[in-house]
Amino acid sequence: MAAVMTGDQQRRRQRGKNVLIALLLVGLVVLFYLVTLVKLTANVAGAS
């Protein structure tokens, strides 16, 4: 038996999904930034 959700429940659920996706994107951006920073630092250290 499928449960019927009200408009308010659907909006709350959608907002939760949106927040999760936003947090994942921010996490990926931070990860890419840190990887780039480490690679650049290693290149600068190796060049001198």
MDTraj code that builds the backbone (N, CA, C; nanometers):
import mdtraj as md
import numpy as np

residues = "MET ALA ALA VAL MET THR GLY ASP GLN GLN ARG ARG ARG GLN ARG GLY LYS ASN VAL LEU ILE ALA LEU LEU LEU VAL GLY LEU VAL VAL LEU PHE TYR LEU VAL THR LEU VAL LYS LEU THR ALA ASN VAL ALA GLY ALA SER".split()
xyz = np.array([
    [0.0842, -0.1180, 0.0000],
    [0.0000, 0.0000, 0.0000],
    [0.0887, 0.1242, 0.0000],
    [0.0716, 0.2097, -0.0960],
    [0.1528, 0.3311, -0.1097],
    [0.0963, 0.4416, -0.0201],
    [0.1851, 0.5079, 0.0508],
    [0.1428, 0.6187, 0.1374],
    [0.1328, 0.7460, 0.0533],
    [0.0288, 0.8225, 0.0774],
    [0.0098, 0.9481, 0.0067],
    [0.0684, 1.0599, 0.0926],
    [0.1562, 1.1392, 0.0328],
    [0.2198, 1.2480, 0.1071],
    [0.1505, 1.3794, 0.0755],
    [0.1419, 1.4628, 0.1759],
    [0.0856, 1.5956, 0.1545],
    [0.1900, 1.6841, 0.0896],
    [0.1467, 1.8006, 0.0422],
    [0.2391, 1.8943, -0.0217],
    [0.3492, 1.9374, 0.0725],
    [0.3149, 1.9562, 0.2001],
    [0.4144, 1.9992, 0.2992],
    [0.5203, 1.8916, 0.3201],
    [0.4775, 1.7660, 0.3253],
    [0.5727, 1.6561, 0.3428],
    [0.6650, 1.6447, 0.2214],
    [0.6084, 1.6633, 0.1036],
    [0.6897, 1.6553, -0.0187],
    [0.7934, 1.7668, -0.0222],
    [0.7517, 1.8884, 0.0159],
    [0.8464, 2.0010, 0.0169],
    [0.9586, 1.9769, 0.1175],
    [0.9237, 1.9244, 0.2346],
    [1.0243, 1.8972, 0.3367],
    [1.1231, 1.7906, 0.2884],
    [1.0701, 1.6867, 0.2258],
    [1.1560, 1.5797, 0.1751],
    [1.2471, 1.6313, 0.0633],
    [1.1911, 1.7127, -0.0272],
    [1.2705, 1.7685, -0.1367],
    [1.3793, 1.8600, -0.0825],
    [1.3453, 1.9403, 0.0186],
    [1.4453, 2.0296, 0.0795],
    [1.5584, 1.9491, 0.1419],
    [1.5252, 1.8386, 0.2075],
    [1.6279, 1.7523, 0.2648],
    [1.7215, 1.6972, 0.1585],
    [1.6641, 1.6566, 0.0458],
    [1.7471, 1.6062, -0.0651],
    [1.8370, 1.7175, -0.1191],
    [1.7804, 1.8374, -0.1333],
    [1.8580, 1.9494, -0.1857],
    [1.9738, 1.9839, -0.0934],
    [1.9495, 1.9823, 0.0366],
    [2.0557, 2.0118, 0.1333],
    [2.1647, 1.9057, 0.1246],
    [2.1262, 1.7803, 0.1130],
    [2.2243, 1.6720, 0.1024],
    [2.3102, 1.6885, -0.0227],
    [2.2480, 1.7178, -0.1354],
    [2.3225, 1.7369, -0.2600],
    [2.4165, 1.8565, -0.2486],
    [2.3692, 1.9651, -0.1870],
    [2.4533, 2.0835, -0.1690],
    [2.5750, 2.0503, -0.0826],
    [2.5539, 1.9755, 0.0248],
    [2.6665, 1.9376, 0.1120],
    [2.7661, 1.8484, 0.0385],
    [2.7164, 1.7572, -0.0426],
    [2.8061, 1.6718, -0.1209],
    [2.8886, 1.7541, -0.2202],
    [2.8250, 1.8508, -0.2842],
    [2.8972, 1.9361, -0.3792],
    [3.0043, 2.0189, -0.3088],
    [2.9699, 2.0748, -0.1944],
    [3.0679, 2.1525, -0.1176],
    [3.1843, 2.0625, -0.0759],
    [3.1540, 1.9406, -0.0348],
    [3.2583, 1.8460, 0.0025],
    [3.3513, 1.8154, -0.1142],
    [3.2950, 1.7979, -0.2333],
    [3.3779, 1.7720, -0.3516],
    [3.4652, 1.8922, -0.3862],
    [3.4094, 2.0115, -0.3758],
    [3.4866, 2.1326, -0.4037],
    [3.6043, 2.1430, -0.3073],
    [3.5795, 2.1188, -0.1804],
    [3.6871, 2.1246, -0.0804],
    [3.7917, 2.0175, -0.1104],
    [3.7472, 1.8985, -0.1457],
    [3.8408, 1.7901, -0.1778],
    [3.9288, 1.8266, -0.2976],
    [3.8684, 1.8768, -0.4046],
    [3.9458, 1.9167, -0.5225],
    [4.0431, 2.0290, -0.4889],
    [3.9982, 2.1241, -0.4077],
    [4.0847, 2.2349, -0.3675],
    [4.2059, 2.1829, -0.2907],
    [4.1824, 2.0941, -0.1956],
    [4.2934, 2.0408, -0.1161],
    [4.3897, 1.9581, -0.2009],
    [4.3364, 1.8772, -0.2920],
    [4.4228, 1.7971, -0.3791],
    [4.5085, 1.8885, -0.4662],
    [4.4471, 1.9927, -0.5216],
    [4.5214, 2.0875, -0.6046],
    [4.6285, 2.1585, -0.5230],
    [4.5930, 2.1998, -0.4029],
    [4.6885, 2.2683, -0.3158],
    [4.8078, 2.1784, -0.2835],
    [4.7817, 2.0539, -0.2535],
    [4.8900, 1.9594, -0.2216],
    [4.9793, 1.9372, -0.3447],
    [4.9166, 1.9236, -0.4626],
    [4.9970, 1.9024, -0.5835],
    [5.0819, 2.0242, -0.6153],
    [5.0251, 2.1428, -0.6020],
    [5.1027, 2.2642, -0.6291],
    [5.2161, 2.2813, -0.5289],
    [5.1880, 2.2529, -0.4037],
    [5.2913, 2.2641, -0.3001],
    [5.4043, 2.1650, -0.3277],
    [5.3701, 2.0439, -0.3709],
    [5.4716, 1.9434, -0.4012],
    [5.5555, 1.9885, -0.5211],
    [5.4916, 2.0496, -0.6213],
    [5.5654, 2.0972, -0.7386],
    [5.6602, 2.2102, -0.7024],
    [5.6147, 2.3020, -0.6186],
    [5.6989, 2.4149, -0.5781],
    [5.8157, 2.3660, -0.4948],
    [5.7891, 2.2706, -0.4055],
    [5.8958, 2.2167, -0.3205],
    [5.9973, 2.1406, -0.4056],
    [5.9505, 2.0711, -0.5062],
    [6.0403, 1.9931, -0.5930],
    [6.1206, 2.0800, -0.6866],
    [6.0703, 2.1989, -0.7201],
    [6.1377, 2.2867, -0.8148],
    [6.2548, 2.3599, -0.7519],
    [6.2538, 2.3755, -0.6218],
    [6.3614, 2.4541, -0.5577],
    [6.4757, 2.3705, -0.5073],
])
top = md.Topology()
chain = top.add_chain()
for i, resn in enumerate(residues, 1):
    res = top.add_residue(resn, chain, resSeq=i)
    for name in ("N", "CA", "C"):
        top.add_atom(name, md.element.get_by_symbol(name[0]), res)
traj = md.Trajectory(xyz[None], top)
